[in-house]
Amino acid sequence: MKKTFTLTHPKIKYDRLIDGVKHDVKKYVKRERNKQLPIDADFWDFDCKFGQTESEAEEVHLAELNKHIDKAAAENLTSFYIEIIAKEGFRQYKSGIDEDDEEEIED
């Protein structure tokens, strides 16, 4: 999803437009997560960007996207840009024994 949301409408109130944007983002993420994973992938990961315009957009974490939308609402922005790209995610496994555990085993 690469979209510039416009938050001006003659009949719809500003807060309702913000709720609509949050709903669209949530619906898109849910739709992408329900797609079948490639064989070697563990989960769906997302690259997200947020900014007033496409050129000003900065990378943000998916979990922080709602905070940025709320911040834009507090600043009364008339539009902002959101980019969410789904990609394959791979788990990073930790080694089974830590340094603290090694000392307990030796004692």
Sine and cosine of phi, psi and omega as CSV:
sin_phi,cos_phi,sin_psi,cos_psi,sin_omega,cos_omega
0.00,0.00,0.84,-0.55,0.12,-0.99
-0.77,-0.64,0.94,-0.33,-0.14,-0.99
-0.51,-0.86,0.63,-0.78,0.15,-0.99
-0.98,-0.20,0.88,-0.47,-0.01,-1.00
-1.00,-0.02,0.80,-0.60,0.05,-1.00
-0.99,-0.15,0.78,-0.62,-0.11,-0.99
-0.94,-0.33,0.61,0.79,0.09,-1.00
-0.81,-0.59,0.75,-0.66,0.03,-1.00
-0.43,-0.90,0.66,-0.75,-0.07,-1.00
-0.92,0.40,-0.47,0.88,-0.08,-1.00
-0.93,-0.37,-0.42,0.91,-0.07,-1.00
-1.00,-0.08,0.74,-0.67,-0.02,-1.00
-0.95,0.30,0.40,-0.91,-0.09,-1.00
-0.85,0.52,-0.72,0.69,-0.02,-1.00
-0.89,0.46,-0.58,0.82,0.01,-1.00
-0.93,0.36,-0.59,0.81,0.06,-1.00
-0.91,0.41,-0.64,0.77,0.04,-1.00
-0.89,0.46,-0.69,0.72,0.04,-1.00
-0.88,0.48,-0.60,0.80,0.04,-1.00
-0.90,0.43,-0.64,0.77,0.04,-1.00
-0.90,0.44,-0.73,0.69,0.01,-1.00
-0.87,0.49,-0.64,0.77,0.02,-1.00
-0.91,0.43,-0.68,0.73,0.02,-1.00
-0.88,0.48,-0.67,0.75,0.01,-1.00
-0.91,0.42,-0.72,0.69,0.00,-1.00
-0.88,0.47,-0.67,0.74,-0.01,-1.00
-0.91,0.42,-0.65,0.76,0.02,-1.00
-0.90,0.43,-0.71,0.70,-0.02,-1.00
-0.89,0.45,-0.67,0.74,0.01,-1.00
-0.90,0.44,-0.67,0.74,0.01,-1.00
-0.89,0.45,-0.67,0.74,0.00,-1.00
-0.93,0.37,-0.62,0.79,-0.01,-1.00
-0.94,0.35,-0.41,0.91,0.01,-1.00
-0.99,0.15,-0.18,0.98,0.05,-1.00
-0.94,0.35,0.47,-0.89,-0.02,-1.00
-0.93,0.36,0.72,-0.70,0.01,-1.00
-0.97,0.26,0.52,-0.85,0.18,-0.98
-0.89,0.46,0.37,-0.93,-0.12,-0.99
-0.85,0.53,-0.67,0.74,-0.09,-1.00
-1.00,0.04,-0.07,1.00,-0.06,-1.00
-1.00,0.02,0.47,-0.88,0.01,-1.00
-0.99,-0.15,-0.54,0.84,-0.03,-1.00
-0.30,-0.95,0.18,-0.98,0.10,-1.00
-1.00,0.02,0.77,-0.64,0.07,-1.00
-0.92,-0.39,0.35,-0.94,-0.07,-1.00
-0.75,-0.66,0.72,-0.69,0.17,-0.99
-0.99,-0.13,0.85,-0.53,-0.07,-1.00
-0.85,-0.53,0.57,-0.82,0.11,-0.99
-0.71,-0.70,0.53,-0.85,0.01,-1.00
-0.59,-0.81,0.66,-0.75,0.04,-1.00
-0.08,-1.00,0.14,-0.99,0.03,-1.00
-0.92,0.40,-0.62,0.78,0.06,-1.00
-0.74,-0.67,0.17,-0.99,-0.01,-1.00
-0.89,0.46,-0.61,0.79,-0.03,-1.00
-0.96,0.29,-0.44,0.90,-0.01,-1.00
-1.00,-0.04,-0.05,1.00,-0.09,-1.00
-0.90,0.43,0.69,-0.73,0.02,-1.00
-0.88,-0.48,0.45,-0.89,0.01,-1.00
-0.93,0.37,0.69,-0.72,0.08,-1.00
-0.68,-0.73,0.32,-0.95,0.06,-1.00
-0.99,0.14,0.51,-0.86,-0.02,-1.00
-0.83,0.55,-0.63,0.78,-0.03,-1.00
-0.92,0.38,-0.37,0.93,-0.02,-1.00
-1.00,-0.07,-0.03,1.00,-0.08,-1.00
-0.89,0.46,-0.68,0.73,0.02,-1.00
-0.89,0.46,-0.59,0.81,0.03,-1.00
-0.90,0.44,-0.64,0.77,0.02,-1.00
-0.93,0.36,-0.59,0.81,0.06,-1.00
-0.91,0.42,-0.69,0.73,0.04,-1.00
-0.89,0.46,-0.64,0.77,0.02,-1.00
-0.90,0.44,-0.66,0.75,0.05,-1.00
-0.90,0.44,-0.60,0.80,0.03,-1.00
-0.92,0.39,-0.62,0.78,0.01,-1.00
-0.92,0.40,-0.51,0.86,0.03,-1.00
-1.00,0.07,-0.02,1.00,-0.01,-1.00
0.83,0.56,0.70,0.71,0.06,-1.00
-0.93,0.37,0.57,-0.82,0.02,-1.00
-1.00,0.03,-0.28,0.96,0.08,-1.00
-0.31,-0.95,0.38,-0.93,0.11,-0.99
-0.43,-0.90,0.28,-0.96,-0.09,-1.00
-0.93,-0.37,0.71,-0.70,0.07,-1.00
-0.78,-0.62,0.71,-0.71,0.07,-1.00
-0.78,-0.63,0.81,-0.58,0.04,-1.00
-0.75,-0.66,0.88,-0.48,-0.01,-1.00
-0.87,-0.50,0.83,-0.56,0.02,-1.00
-0.99,0.15,0.62,-0.78,0.06,-1.00
-0.56,-0.83,0.26,-0.97,0.02,-1.00
-0.95,0.32,0.65,-0.76,0.06,-1.00
-0.91,-0.42,0.58,-0.82,0.00,-1.00
-0.81,-0.58,0.73,-0.68,0.02,-1.00
-0.95,0.31,0.58,-0.81,0.08,-1.00
-0.95,-0.30,0.90,-0.43,-0.06,-1.00
-1.00,0.04,0.64,-0.77,0.05,-1.00
-1.00,0.03,0.39,-0.92,0.09,-1.00
-0.93,0.36,0.46,-0.89,-0.10,-1.00
-0.95,0.32,-0.47,0.88,-0.07,-1.00
-0.88,-0.47,0.80,-0.60,0.08,-1.00
-1.00,-0.07,0.14,-0.99,0.00,-1.00
-0.90,0.44,-0.62,0.78,0.01,-1.00
-0.91,0.42,-0.61,0.79,0.00,-1.00
-0.93,0.38,-0.57,0.83,0.01,-1.00
-0.89,0.45,-0.62,0.78,0.01,-1.00
-0.92,0.40,-0.62,0.79,0.01,-1.00
-0.93,0.37,-0.57,0.82,0.00,-1.00
-0.93,0.37,-0.61,0.80,-0.03,-1.00
-0.94,0.33,-0.50,0.86,-0.04,-1.00
-0.96,0.28,0.00,0.00,0.00,0.00
